[in-house]
Amino acid sequence: MTIDVTSVHASEDFHLEIQFRNGERRRFDMRPLLRQKPWNRIAAPHLFKHARVEYGTVMWPGEIDIAPETLYQDSVAC
């Protein structure tokens, strides 16, 4: 099953509110990943807020992304 992201909202507390193609809305905590490469490059709120949906997943400037399967599996229902 393909898990595509259809919309995303990046909050100031480094959480992503994500809508998936299957209709589910989930919340993903990016804080643990922001200490690791390449996500450490978006660890400032003014950079993190530039999250967008592209190719069925969440991306940031600099072509930083995260697998949609990870976003789904490691998130919680809202």
C-alpha positions as CSV (number, residue, x, y, z in Angstrom):
1,M,0.0,0.0,0.0
2,T,1.3,3.4,-0.9
3,I,1.1,6.0,1.8
4,D,1.1,9.4,0.1
5,V,1.0,12.7,1.9
6,T,-1.6,15.2,0.6
7,S,-1.1,18.2,2.9
8,V,1.2,19.3,5.7
9,H,1.3,22.0,8.3
10,A,4.6,22.6,10.2
11,S,4.0,23.9,13.7
12,E,6.4,26.1,15.8
13,D,7.1,23.2,18.1
14,F,8.6,21.1,15.3
15,H,5.6,18.9,14.8
16,L,4.0,18.1,11.4
17,E,0.2,17.9,11.0
18,I,-0.1,15.6,8.1
19,Q,-3.1,14.5,5.9
20,F,-2.6,11.2,4.1
21,R,-4.3,10.1,0.8
22,N,-6.2,7.4,2.8
23,G,-8.0,10.3,4.7
24,E,-6.1,9.9,8.0
25,R,-4.8,13.0,9.8
26,R,-1.7,12.3,11.9
27,R,0.9,14.2,14.0
28,F,4.6,13.6,13.6
29,D,7.2,14.8,16.1
30,M,10.4,15.9,14.1
31,R,12.4,16.9,17.3
32,P,14.4,13.7,17.6
33,L,15.4,13.8,13.9
34,L,16.5,17.4,14.0
35,R,19.8,16.4,15.7
36,Q,20.7,14.2,12.7
37,K,21.8,14.9,9.2
38,P,20.3,16.1,6.9
39,W,17.4,17.3,9.1
40,N,19.7,19.3,11.3
41,R,19.8,21.9,8.4
42,I,16.1,22.7,9.1
43,A,16.3,22.8,12.9
44,A,15.4,26.5,13.2
45,P,11.7,27.5,13.2
46,H,12.0,29.9,10.3
47,L,13.4,27.0,8.2
48,F,11.2,24.2,9.5
49,K,8.0,26.1,8.6
50,H,8.8,25.8,4.9
51,A,7.6,22.2,4.8
52,R,5.7,21.4,1.7
53,V,4.2,18.3,-0.1
54,E,6.1,17.1,-3.1
55,Y,6.1,13.7,-4.7
56,G,3.7,12.3,-2.0
57,T,5.9,13.2,0.9
58,V,7.1,16.2,3.0
59,M,10.0,18.2,1.7
60,W,11.9,21.3,2.7
61,P,14.2,23.6,0.7
62,G,17.5,22.0,-0.1
63,E,15.7,18.8,-1.2
64,I,15.5,17.6,2.4
65,D,12.7,15.0,2.8
66,I,11.5,12.1,4.8
67,A,9.9,8.9,3.7
68,P,6.1,8.9,3.8
69,E,6.1,5.4,5.3
70,T,8.2,6.8,8.3
71,L,5.8,9.7,8.6
72,Y,2.9,7.4,8.8
73,Q,4.4,4.6,11.0
74,D,6.0,7.0,13.6
75,S,3.1,9.4,13.9
76,V,0.0,9.5,16.0
77,A,-3.6,10.0,15.0
78,C,-5.0,13.5,15.6
